[in-house]
């Protein structure tokens, strides 16, 4: 895991992963919760936050 705060923010803030095809997408959390964002690859609207290593 990145120890520098700026690097951690850049890598993990507003990054979500599609639950079906595991594609990463960067979007605001509010839009994810409202269901306004869909996956570019499969078209689903189910996302989870990116896990920190």
PyMOL commands that set and color helices and strands:
alter all, ss='L'
color gray80, all
select helices_A, chain A and resi 5-12+29-34
alter helices_A, ss='H'
color red, helices_A
select strands_A, chain A and resi 15-18+24-26+47-49
alter strands_A, ss='S'
color yellow, strands_A
deselect
rebuild
show_as cartoon
